[in-house]
Amino acid sequence: MENAKVVSRSPTPEEFIALRRAAGWHVPDARAAAEALRNSVIAVCIEKDGKCVGMGRVVGDGALVFYVQDVIVVPEQRRQGYGTMMMDAIMDFIANTAEPTACIGLFSARGLEPWYGRYGFIERPHKHLGPGMVFFK
């Protein structure tokens, strides 16, 4: 983690697109990326040697619903604790912002469920919750 730090800022649309591309995720156009970032509740970046090598953000209403989104570390910088640094910052923000009955959600990449479980996230279906659902346009 030498020369790396968490910075509370949104990535630029160009950084956002580059990070999503590096992760193998869908890459939006620059206009959509800028709008998505502008509407984030909070965003954090990992900066290493002056370059953005990771990001995470939260979307939602800022009080009762929070959704952890776009937690990305470029492949060559993974397994160095950067994801943990970002999630710690995101969860600190939520702990200090969310109302007591707030819902905090996320979609986990396959295999990362135990990692997110460290932060209190539970898998669905659960004895009290049905399976999550999603719709992609």
C-alpha positions as CSV (number, residue, x, y, z in Angstrom):
1,M,0.0,0.0,0.0
2,E,3.0,2.2,-0.3
3,N,2.3,5.5,-2.1
4,A,-1.4,4.7,-2.1
5,K,-4.2,6.6,-0.4
6,V,-7.9,6.8,-0.3
7,V,-9.2,10.2,-1.5
8,S,-12.8,11.3,-1.1
9,R,-13.6,12.3,-4.6
10,S,-15.4,11.1,-7.7
11,P,-13.2,9.7,-10.5
12,T,-13.3,11.7,-13.7
13,P,-15.5,10.3,-16.4
14,E,-12.4,9.2,-18.2
15,E,-11.0,7.4,-15.0
16,F,-14.4,5.8,-14.4
17,I,-14.5,4.5,-18.0
18,A,-10.9,3.2,-17.8
19,L,-11.6,1.4,-14.5
20,R,-14.7,-0.2,-15.7
21,R,-12.9,-1.3,-18.9
22,A,-10.0,-2.7,-16.8
23,A,-12.5,-4.7,-14.7
24,G,-14.2,-6.1,-17.9
25,W,-17.5,-4.4,-17.1
26,H,-19.9,-2.6,-19.5
27,V,-18.4,0.8,-20.5
28,P,-20.9,3.6,-20.7
29,D,-20.4,6.6,-22.9
30,A,-18.8,9.7,-21.4
31,R,-22.1,11.6,-21.0
32,A,-23.7,8.7,-19.1
33,A,-20.5,8.3,-17.0
34,A,-20.5,12.0,-16.0
35,E,-24.2,11.9,-15.1
36,A,-23.8,8.8,-13.0
37,L,-20.9,10.2,-11.1
38,R,-22.6,13.5,-10.6
39,N,-25.6,11.7,-8.9
40,S,-23.4,9.6,-6.5
41,V,-24.0,10.1,-2.8
42,I,-20.3,9.7,-2.2
43,A,-17.3,8.4,-4.1
44,V,-13.8,7.5,-3.1
45,C,-10.7,6.8,-5.2
46,I,-7.4,5.0,-4.6
47,E,-4.6,7.2,-5.8
48,K,-1.2,5.6,-6.2
49,D,1.7,7.5,-7.6
50,G,-0.7,10.2,-8.8
51,K,-2.9,7.8,-10.7
52,C,-6.4,6.6,-9.9
53,V,-6.1,2.8,-9.6
54,G,-9.4,2.1,-7.8
55,M,-12.8,3.6,-7.0
56,G,-16.0,2.9,-5.1
57,R,-19.2,4.9,-4.8
58,V,-22.6,4.9,-3.2
59,V,-25.8,5.8,-4.8
60,G,-29.2,6.2,-3.1
61,D,-31.3,8.8,-1.3
62,G,-28.7,9.7,1.3
63,A,-30.8,8.8,4.3
64,L,-32.7,5.5,4.1
65,V,-31.4,3.7,1.0
66,F,-27.7,3.3,0.1
67,Y,-26.3,1.1,-2.6
68,V,-22.6,0.3,-2.8
69,Q,-21.6,0.5,-6.5
70,D,-18.6,0.2,-8.7
71,V,-16.0,-1.0,-6.2
72,I,-13.2,-1.5,-8.7
73,V,-9.4,-2.0,-8.4
74,V,-7.4,-2.4,-11.6
75,P,-6.3,-6.0,-11.9
76,E,-2.5,-5.3,-11.5
77,Q,-3.1,-3.6,-8.2
78,R,-5.5,-6.1,-6.6
79,R,-4.8,-8.0,-3.4
80,Q,-2.9,-5.1,-1.8
81,G,-5.7,-4.0,0.5
82,Y,-7.0,-1.2,-1.7
83,G,-10.6,-2.6,-1.8
84,T,-10.6,-2.8,2.0
85,M,-9.4,0.8,2.2
86,M,-12.2,2.0,0.0
87,M,-14.9,-0.1,1.7
88,D,-13.8,1.0,5.1
89,A,-14.2,4.7,4.0
90,I,-17.6,3.9,2.4
91,M,-18.9,2.1,5.4
92,D,-17.6,4.9,7.8
93,F,-19.6,7.3,5.6
94,I,-22.7,5.2,5.8
95,A,-22.3,4.6,9.6
96,N,-22.2,8.4,10.1
97,T,-25.0,9.3,7.6
98,A,-27.6,6.5,7.4
99,E,-30.7,6.6,9.5
100,P,-31.0,3.6,12.0
101,T,-33.4,1.7,9.7
102,A,-31.6,2.3,6.5
103,C,-31.1,-0.4,3.9
104,I,-27.6,-0.8,2.5
105,G,-27.3,-3.0,-0.6
106,L,-24.9,-4.2,-3.2
107,F,-24.4,-6.8,-5.9
108,S,-21.3,-8.9,-5.2
109,A,-19.1,-10.2,-7.9
110,R,-19.1,-14.0,-7.8
111,G,-16.8,-15.3,-5.1
112,L,-16.6,-12.0,-3.2
113,E,-19.6,-12.7,-1.0
114,P,-17.4,-13.6,2.1
115,W,-15.3,-10.4,1.6
116,Y,-18.5,-8.2,1.7
117,G,-19.8,-10.4,4.6
118,R,-17.0,-8.9,6.7
119,Y,-19.0,-5.6,6.5
120,G,-22.2,-7.2,7.6
121,F,-23.8,-7.9,4.2
122,I,-25.8,-11.1,4.0
123,E,-26.5,-13.3,1.0
124,R,-30.0,-13.6,-0.4
125,P,-32.2,-15.6,-0.3
126,H,-32.2,-15.5,3.4
127,K,-34.8,-16.8,5.9
128,H,-36.4,-13.4,6.1
129,L,-35.6,-12.1,2.6
130,G,-36.4,-13.6,-0.9
131,P,-33.8,-13.6,-3.7
132,G,-32.7,-10.3,-5.0
133,M,-33.8,-9.3,-8.5
134,V,-32.4,-7.1,-11.2
135,F,-33.4,-5.7,-14.6
136,F,-30.9,-4.5,-17.2
137,K,-32.1,-2.4,-20.1
